Amino acid sequence: MRNTQAISVTIPVELAEKLSKMQDERKKNYSSIVTEALNQYILKEEIADIRKSMSASAMKAGIFTEEDVIKVVHEVRKSVKKLKNHR
């Protein structure tokens, strides 16, 4: 069973030219360049979704700024140290 699937996409000529140039320079085939780019895009989107979800949770917890995040991190670290010391 194959672990790849062929697909067909249409891209602007300018992008195709850049892809061709990149292929020549990096000595990679189109598939590996596009696969790498698509993996990076999907990861970026997944991170954006997680950030969006976490932002909603943070707002509910009263965390609005980077300073709030730092404060919570320090509080959690203190709590963890206390728990370790009481064992």
N, C-alpha and C positions, 0 to 999 in steps of 0.2 A: 504494500500500500504506500502511495506517495505521501510525503509530508509537506508537499507544496501544491499550490494551485495556480494555474495560469489565469490572469485576468487581462482585460483590455481597458485602457484608459486613454483619454484624449487630453493633451496638455497644450498650452500655447507654444507657438514656434520658438519664441525667445527662451522659454524654459527648457525646451527640448535641446536647443543649441547649447545652453549652459550645462545641461546634463551630459551631452556628448563630450564637451570639453573636459568636464570633470572625470568622465570615464577614461579619457585618454591620459589625463594627468595622473590619476590615482591607480590606473591599471586595474580597475574593478569593472565588473559587468553592470549593465543597467539594473538588473534584478537586485543585486546586493546593495547598490546605492539607494534605490527606491525603497527596499525593505528597511534599511537602516533609517532613512528619513521618516518612513511611516511609523516605525517603532517609536522614534523620538516624538513624533506628533501625538501618537496615542498616549504615551507616558505623560506628556505635557497636559493633555486634556484630562487624564485621570487625576493628576495632581490638582488641576483647577477644580475638578468636581469635589475632591476631598477638602480642598481649601474652602470652598463654598459651604460645604456641610459643616466643617469645623468652625467657620466664622459664625454660623447660626448658633451653634452650641456655645461658643465663646460669648456671644452677646447675651444669651440667656443666663450665663454665669457672671455677667458683669465685667467681662474682659473686652476692652475696646481698643487699647493701645499696646504698643510694643512694651512699654513700661509695665502695664498690667500683666503681660505674659511673663516678663522677667520676675516680677513680684511673686506670681504663682509658682514659678519654677523654684525659686528660693524657698518658699514655704513648703513645697513638697519635699525638697532635699532635706530641710530641717526635720520634717516629720519622719522621713526614712531613717535619718541618723538616730533620732530618738528611739525608734522601734528597734534598730540594731543594737543600741546600747542597753536596752531593757531585756535582751534575750540572755 
